[in-house]
């Protein structure tokens, strides 16, 4: 039986059509604004195929023509460039939710992964079981205020711990005490039925690097996330590995060379016990650097000239670097992306990570292969939005069709 869609009847050739549409959309992401003839040359598709897919994508609102940029004065018809449909007040957007332990971040993100608006929401006084409902209510108000009638395609949500994206479930989050929590469905209910897609934050950041970051990330990368939760992700040929049950990326108990920090697992020297924000904050309080265990306070103290805070952050950076060396030796990726608060805002701490990693690694002698995320301080909200944007760029026609009922303008 033939199924009718907003783009016409489904035919056997729709797989090729979908692949061509994705190729055009990704080429425009990488090179736009760009003329259709250039898209054909860059992508290897025929001019006719590019024209068909550009027309479809423009009709959906994912691309737009920019006649004001068309070249004039030459022979023949001017080439009208196309670009992703973005702008301060126009074009489709997605909501982003990064759910951390002490607080969450809401964001509105455009098709280029740029944050148009964001809001930090503290979890103080909110019980973990009540978090999904509270966050959905607050996020709904944020989106109503900032989307301003633009097509809102849905919400991407990123969280630490073991996440099964296919089921929309947090399988295990030790800090929040969650087990097999259907977080995507809970958020969707609180958002009035909007589409919500969920993934682990380390994988989400890795995918945002592949989609929006450095070209080397599309070949191979390892991403290491160091926060209250410590985890990792591996990407090969543009695909982030999940493994059976989507359990890949648990590096909390990776042994850190030279560390003797006790871990709740009963061993010592585990990465999370050594380098997490929790461990850093407790050490900072014990040393009298800050009055409460808050990594942001330690970073601020170091920026204000506190040498004890700077020394502690450098100690952590070197521990992270030693863990990076192990990941380099096992996987030897083109790129290692490290999300660690101090090194994201201050390059000196990234240099400490690089130095420790290169000193210990047996296969990598190039410190430039170790980088901070491309989005800097906006890394987490961009990653959350990428949870929804990534399938859109991989299967634009199919994904837009799935999102359309939830993505219609209000």
N, C-alpha and C positions, 0 to 999 in steps of 0.2 A: 504494500500500500504506500502511495506517495504522500509524504508529509509536507504541508505547505508552511513555509516560514516567511518572515518579513522580507527575505531576499529572493523568494521564488521557491519552486518545488525542489525538494531534495533529490539529487540524481547521484548516480554512481561516481561521477567525476567530482563530487563535492570535496573529497579528500584532497585532490590536487588544488581545487579552488581555495580551500582553507590554507593549505601550505603556501600557495602563492600570496594570499592576503597577508599571512604572517611575515613572509619575506619582504613584501612592500612596506609593511608597518615598521619592521625592525630597521630597514634601510633608511626610512625617513627619520626614525628615532636617532640613528647614528649620524645622518648627514643633513637633515633638514634645516632650513628650507632648501628644497632641492627640486629641480625640474623632473618631469616624468621620464624624459630621455636619459637623464643622469641616473635615475633609479634603475632603469633597464640596464644601463651599462654596468652599474655597481653590483647589481643583484644577479645578472645573468639571465633574467627573464626577458621574454620578447616584449617589444613596445606595446603590442596589443594586450598581452596579459597584464602588464603594468597599468595600462589605461583602464581595463575592466576592474581591476582590484582597487585602484585609486578612486574610481567612481563609487564602488560599493562602500569603501571606507569613509568617503566624504559624505555619502548619504546617511551613514550611521552617526556621523558627527565626530568620528575619530581623527579624520584629516580635514584640512581646510585649504582652499586655494588662496594665494596671496598675489592678486593681480598687480598690486602696487609695487611688487618687487620684480615684475617681468622686465626683461631686457628689451630695449627699444633701439631703433636705428639700424638694425641688421637686416639681412635678407631673409624673407620668409616670415612665417607667423611667430610672434613672440612666445617664448616659453614661460608659462605661468607656473611658478614654483608651488609646491604643496608642503605643508608642515603638519605636525601634530596639532590638534585643535586645543590650544592652551591660551591662557591669558588671565589677567587679573579678575575679569568678570564674566568670561565666556569659556565654554568647553567643558567636557565631562570631568568629574573629579571623583576621588574615592576617599572614604574616611579611613583613618589609621588609629589603632589603639595598641600601644605597648603597655602591657600589664607587668609592672615590676613588683617588688616586695614592699618597699616603703611608699610607693606611689606609682601612678600611671600617667602616660602622656597621650593626649588626644591630638589628632592632626587632620588637616585637609590637604590632600596631595593631588597634584595634576599629573598628566600623562607622561611627563618627563621626570617624575619622581621628585618634584620640587614642592617644598612645604609652603602652602599659602597661608595657613593659620595653625596655631598650636596652643595647647593649654595643659598645664601640669595639674594633676589632681592627687592630693595626698590621701593616703589610706588610714591616717591616724584616727583611731576610734571606730574603725569599720572591721567587723569580724570577717575572717576569710570566707565563711559561708555566705555572707551577705554581699560580698564584693561584686559578683556579676550583675545583680540587680541594680546596685548603686551606680556602677560604672555605666551600664546601659542607659539609665535615666540621664546622667550627666552628659554622656556622649551624644544622646539624642538632642538635647538642648544645644550643645556646641554645634552640631551639624546643621540644625535648623537655623542657627544664627549666621553661620559662615558660608554655607552652600548657596544661600540667596537665590533659590530657584534654579540653580544649575543642575544638569543631569548628574545625580549622585548614583554611581554604579553599584555601591555596596561598601562594605567595611572589611578591611584586613586587620587581623589581630595577631600579635606576636607575644609570646610568653616563654619564660625559661622552663627547664625541666623536660620530661619526656612527653612529647605531643604527637598524636596520631592525626595528621591533617585530613586524611580521607574520612575519618569518623568525626572530625571536629571536636576531638576529645583531648583533655589533659590527662594522660595516663598516670603520671606521677609528678607531683611538685612538692618536694619535701618541706620547703620553707613555708608554704601555705597549707600544708597538710592535706592536699587534694589527692584523691585517687579516682581514676576513671570518671572525671567530671566532664559532662557534655557542654563545655563552655560555649562553643559556637551556637548551639541551639538556644542556650540561655540568653546570650547576648542578642540573638535575632529576635527572640520574643520581646525583649525589652526595647528593641529598636523598631517595633511595629512591623516585624516581618521582613525587614531588609536582609539581603544576602550578607552573611558573615562567613569569611574563610579564615581558618586558624592554622598557625604553624609555630614551631619553635623559633625563638628569636635568633639563635645562631644561624640556623638555616635561612631565615628571612634576610638577615644581613648579607650572607653569602650570595643569595639570589639577587639582592639589590646591587651588589658589586658586579655580578655577571650582566645584569640588565643595564645599569646606568654608570658603572665605574670603569676602571682601566681595561683596555683590550686584553691584557694578559689573563685577566680573571676568567675569560671565556675559554681559555685553554685548560687551565687547572688552577685551583686555589684551595688553600686551607684557611678557614676562619676560626679564630680563637676568641671567645667572648669571656671577659673577666669582669664580673659584677658581683652581686650577692650570690648569684648562681654562676658557675663556671662550666661552659660547655663549648662544643666545637662543631664544625660542619666541613664537609669536603665536596668540592665541585669538580667535575670532569666533563670536558666538552660541552660546557654550558648547562649541565644538569647537576643539581645538588642531590647527593646520595642520601637516601633515607634508611635503607636496609629493611629486613623483616620487622614488621610491627612498627616501623618508623622510629626505631630505637637508636639509630646511629648518632654519634656525637657526644656520648657521655664520657668526659675526660676528667670528671671531678676527682677521681682517685688515681690519675696518672702520677707516677712518682717523680718528684722534682729533685734533681741532683743537688746534694748538699743541704736539703731541707730536713729539719727534725721536728717540724710542727706536728703536734698530736692531732689525730683525726678521729671523729666519732666512730669511724668504722673499726677502730682498734689498732690501726697502723699509724705510722708517722710519715711526714713528708708528702702527703697527697696534695695535689695542685689546689683544690678548693680550700683546704685547711691552711695552706701556705699563703695564697695570693688573693683570695676573694675579698670583696669589699667588707664583708663581715669581719674577716680576720684582720684586715688593715685597720678598721675602725676600733676594734678592741685593743690592738697594739698601740694605737695613737692615744687612746684614753689612758692605758696603763703607763705610757711614757709621759703623760701630762701635757700632750701637745694640744688636745682639744677636750672640751668638757663632755662630749657625748660621741658615740661611735658612728660618725657620719663622714663618709669619704669626701664629700664636697667641702666640708670644713677643713679637712687636711689639705686638699688641693688649694683652697683659698689661703690657708696659712702659709703654704710654700710660696704662693704667688706674692704674698705680702712680705716675704723675706725670712720666714721662720726656717732656720737651717735644720732643725730637728724634723720638721715636716718634710722638707726636701730630701733629707737623708732616708726617711722611711719610704717615700715614694720611689726613690732610686733603688732601695732594697727590693721593693716589690717588682719594679721593672726588670731587675736582673733575674729574679725568680721566674717571672713570666718568660724572659728570654731563654732561660735554660729549658723550660717546657717547650718553647717554640723550636729549639734545636732538636729535640726528640721527634717532633712532628715533621720537621724538615727531613731528617734522616730516614724516617719510615716512608714518607709519601713523596718527597722531593717535588713539590708543586712549583709552577711558575711564579706563584704569588702566595705569600702568607699575609692575611689581613688580621690585625689585632685590634679588637675593641676593648680598650682599657681607659678609664676616665681621664687619668692624668696625661697619658700620651696623646689622647685625642686633642687636648687643648694646649699642650706644651710640647713642642718637638724634642726638647732635650731628653724627655723620658722615653720617647720612641728610640732615640739614639742609644739609651741604656739597654733597651730590649734588644736592639740590633746587635750591639756589642757582645752581650752575653750569649746570644744565639750563635753568632759567627765564631766566637771563641770555642764553643762546645760542639758545633755541628761538624760532621765528617764529610758532608756532601755540598755544603753551601758556603761560598766565600764572598757572595755579593749581598751586602746589607740592603741594597735597594729593592730586593725581593720581599722585604718585610715592610709593610706599610700600615698606616691607619686607614679607616674607612673613608671613601671619597666624600661622604656627606658631612664629615666632621661632627659637630655637636648635634646636627639633625639626623644622625645615623638611625636612631631607634624609631622615630616617627616615619622616616622614609622606608625603613625595612617593613614596618607594619603595613604601610600602603602597598608595598611590593607584593605582599601575600595575595592581594587581589589583582594587581596589575600584571604579574607574571603570566598567569593563564590567559589574560587578555592579549598579550603580545604573542603568545605561542599559538593560540587558536582564537583569533579575534572575532570571526563570524559566529562560531558556536558559542563562545563565552558571552558575547554581547547579547545573543539570543537568550541565554540563561539569565542574564542580569536584567534584561529589559523590563520585566514587570516591577522589579525592585528599583531599577535605575531611572524610571520615568520622572520627569520634572514634577515637583510638587506645586 
